[in-house]
């Protein structure tokens, strides 16, 4: 793995920068202290009327907890959280009631934003022992960054990933699916990590991770194994699956879910076409390709595709074939609601989540754990999915699942006599 060597002289970037950091941390510390105090005051006031047989209040302030360091985006701040003495008992179980801060849980030593960074750094090649020299000076503290802490976090994330991979899928309906293979250039105990990622759109329009597994060079059998496992756990066939045409995913999809429609990702297609053209031809080719995928309807898109073939097919037949050979799949999104086109043309949620990892070219030294790499990738995409936006017009997703026909993005109105058959 990548090794970080700390500066033995302890040099920093200068006085003014350190002063700014201290001001920001002090401001964060004060705001956090005020927020915790307000939270406790509101909790105590809520139960001010509850008293014991002697008339004493059951919920009162009780000093402060021991100070602890918490890593936040601005660095490390020392927090002294107020305590609450809650003597109430649960009427059903009889257990003692306890106050738990929603702002700063008892176990918290770092904010979710900092926690999100750790899997990303691991996938960039940082080993567990390098977090202290890499982040300690930057955050102003090495608390919560030791190799032992990172190892414990990794074990927890491994368990979470295994539980996720075994969950029941019968209660969720994924109407659209995106699939992609992500190669991570960290050296592992065997060979480089290839992540098989599958994301779906629920009937309510939300996007979420369906499956994440490590495969062997994105082979059809690896994808088929993943899809078989999803079907075994109750997953229904999607209406449309979108991905790169070079994926082994399609062989597995046709075997496991043959009824699913196939769409191609324009993000990958444009990259592949440009790779088959000289750089001097890229500006014109990009405009010609945009006229295809951005056409107002399928007929105009086919016309633009013929124009692209006429312009580039003679000199660059391989580039033209990449479009003409997959044209039906590339234009499949036109058979679905126009509001969904922006989502169905690319595998963007996967691309954006792993962009900083997959675009790395430097392969780090030293073997890492394959299971840890998978767990880190799971945490990375788990955090990212909270930022994925809903599919536009989510109410139309259910119509797609019901088989309602769309032509060029518009709902096909059924004839009145067909919609309302005569009574017998």
C-alpha positions, -999 to 999 in steps of 0.1 A, spaced: 0 0 0 10 37 -3 33 47 26 31 82 40 63 95 56 57 123 82 79 154 82 105 147 110 111 184 114 74 190 121 73 219 97 39 235 90 26 258 63 31 290 83 16 311 111 -14 328 94 -28 295 81 -25 279 115 -42 309 131 -71 306 106 -74 269 115 -75 277 152 -102 303 147 -123 279 127 -119 251 153 -127 274 182 -158 287 164 -169 251 157 -162 241 193 -183 270 207 -212 264 183 -212 227 191 -212 234 228 -241 258 225 -261 233 204 -255 205 229 -265 228 258 -297 238 240 -306 202 232 -302 192 269 -322 222 281 -350 214 257 -350 177 269 -351 187 306 -379 213 300 -400 187 282 -402 166 313 -402 194 339 -437 184 351 -428 148 359 -419 144 396 -415 117 422 -436 112 453 -415 138 471 -422 164 445 -387 163 431 -382 165 393 -373 132 376 -353 147 348 -326 172 358 -291 184 347 -262 165 361 -230 182 353 -208 173 323 -193 143 307 -155 139 305 -140 160 276 -134 141 244 -119 149 210 -142 147 180 -129 149 144 -150 172 122 -144 186 88 -126 217 103 -103 195 123 -102 181 158 -122 199 186 -126 191 222 -161 186 234 -175 186 269 -211 174 266 -236 181 294 -251 152 313 -287 144 322 -299 125 352 -332 108 340 -348 88 367 -379 79 347 -387 42 340 -403 27 309 -439 17 319 -437 -14 298 -403 -28 303 -394 -11 336 -360 -2 322 -344 31 331 -349 59 306 -317 74 292 -310 107 273 -291 102 241 -279 133 221 -290 133 185 -262 158 178 -233 139 194 -241 102 202 -220 87 231 -199 66 207 -192 93 182 -155 102 177 -157 116 142 -184 131 121 -200 112 92 -182 135 67 -148 125 81 -159 88 82 -168 90 45 -132 101 37 -116 70 52 -129 44 27 -120 68 -2 -84 71 11 -81 34 14 -93 29 -21 -67 55 -32 -40 32 -17 -36 45 19 -28 17 43 -43 15 78 -11 26 94 -8 57 72 -39 76 84 -22 92 114 8 108 94 -15 116 65 -44 132 84 -31 139 120 -14 172 112 -41 183 88 -69 177 114 -49 189 143 -52 155 161 -45 118 155 -74 107 178 -95 81 161 -70 76 133 -47 49 147 -41 16 129 -61 -2 155 -91 21 152 -90 18 114 -88 -19 116 -118 -21 140 -138 2 116 -128 -21 87 -141 -52 105 -174 -34 113 -178 -24 77 -170 -59 65 -198 -72 87 -222 -45 73 -213 -54 38 -219 -91 43 -253 -84 59 -262 -61 30 -252 -88 5 -275 -113 22 -306 -91 27 -340 -101 13 -350 -83 -20 -385 -97 -24 -401 -66 -8 -384 -41 -32 -392 -36 -69 -364 -22 -90 -379 -10 -123 -347 4 -138 -312 -9 -132 -277 4 -140 -247 -19 -140 -210 -12 -143 -176 -27 -135 -151 -5 -115 -114 -14 -115 -96 -1 -84 -58 1 -88 -48 -9 -53 -26 -40 -51 -44 -68 -33 -35 -102 -20 -44 -118 -54 -51 -94 -83 -66 -60 -87 -101 -54 -73 -129 -54 -99 -161 -42 -84 -194 -53 -99 -219 -25 -91 -256 -26 -96 -279 3 -88 -317 3 -91 -347 27 -92 -375 18 -69 -411 22 -78 -412 54 -58 -384 69 -79 -356 65 -54 -322 52 -64 -303 28 -42 -275 2 -43 -288 -33 -52 -256 -53 -52 -219 -49 -49 -195 -78 -54 -160 -85 -65 -157 -102 -99 -131 -115 -122 -125 -90 -151 -162 -83 -153 -168 -118 -169 -202 -129 -179 -201 -157 -153 -192 -133 -125 -222 -111 -135 -244 -142 -139 -235 -153 -104 -244 -119 -90 -277 -118 -108 -286 -154 -98 -279 -145 -62 -302 -114 -65 -330 -135 -80 -326 -161 -53 -331 -134 -27 -363 -123 -44 -354 -97 -69 -378 -93 -99 -366 -87 -134 -361 -50 -142 -380 -34 -170 -348 -18 -184 -311 -23 -176 -285 2 -186 -247 -3 -189 -216 -4 -211 -219 -26 -241 -186 -42 -234 -198 -56 -200 -201 -93 -194 -233 -82 -176 -254 -87 -207 -247 -124 -210 -257 -128 -174 -288 -107 -178 -300 -126 -208 -296 -159 -188 -312 -148 -155 -336 -120 -165 -342 -126 -203 -374 -104 -202 -355 -73 -192 -349 -46 -218 -314 -35 -227 -300 1 -229 -265 14 -235 -247 41 -215 -239 71 -237 -211 81 -213 -192 49 -221 -202 50 -258 -188 85 -264 -156 76 -247 -153 44 -268 -160 62 -301 -136 90 -294 -109 64 -286 -112 51 -321 -108 86 -337 -78 109 -340 -79 138 -316 -83 163 -345 -117 147 -352 -130 148 -316 -147 182 -316 -168 174 -346 -175 139 -335 -187 151 -301 -212 174 -317 -224 147 -341 -229 123 -313 -248 149 -292 -272 153 -321 -280 116 -317 -285 112 -280 -300 147 -276 -325 144 -305 -362 152 -298 -374 117 -308 -362 84 -321 -367 92 -358 -345 123 -355 -319 103 -336 -318 76 -363 -314 103 -389 -285 118 -369 -269 83 -366 -270 78 -404 -253 112 -408 -226 102 -383 -220 70 -402 -218 89 -435 -194 114 -421 -170 90 -403 -177 55 -416 -155 56 -447 -123 68 -429 -130 54 -394 -152 23 -398 -145 11 -363 -157 43 -347 -189 43 -368 -196 7 -360 -195 14 -323 -226 35 -329 -244 16 -356 -240 -19 -341 -256 -9 -308 -281 17 -321 -312 0 -310 -299 -3 -274 -285 32 -275 -319 46 -284 -339 24 -261 -345 52 -236 -369 68 -262 -394 41 -253 -397 54 -217 -410 87 -202 -392 117 -214 -387 128 -178 -366 97 -173 -343 102 -203 -316 121 -184 -313 92 -160 -315 64 -186 -289 76 -210 -260 70 -187 -248 51 -156 -241 84 -140 -247 74 -103 -220 48 -105 -196 70 -125 -199 100 -102 -195 79 -70 -163 61 -82 -149 88 -104 -120 98 -81 -110 61 -77 -114 47 -112 -95 76 -128 -64 69 -108 -34 56 -128 -9 51 -101 -9 16 -86 3 16 -50 28 -8 -35 21 -36 -10 -8 -60 -9 -41 -49 7 -70 -70 18 -95 -79 -9 -123 -81 17 -113 -47 32 -113 -31 -3 -149 -44 -9 -160 -32 25 -145 3 18 -162 5 -16 -195 -5 1 -192 24 26 -182 48 -1 -213 41 -22 -236 38 8 -226 74 18 -230 86 -18 -265 73 -24 -279 98 0 -269 125 -25 -284 108 -56 -314 127 -68 -348 111 -74 -359 101 -109 -379 130 -124 -417 124 -123 -414 94 -100 -451 86 -104 -443 75 -139 -420 47 -127 -450 27 -115 -466 31 -150 -435 17 -166 -436 -13 -143 -473 -18 -152 -463 -20 -189 -479 13 -199 -467 21 -234 -446 53 -241 -436 64 -276 -408 91 -279 -412 98 -242 -450 104 -243 -477 83 -227 -497 65 -254 -534 72 -248 -556 41 -252 -587 44 -274 -619 50 -255 -635 17 -266 -603 -2 -255 -601 16 -222 -638 10 -213 -649 -23 -228 -686 -28 -233 -705 -46 -206 -716 -82 -214 
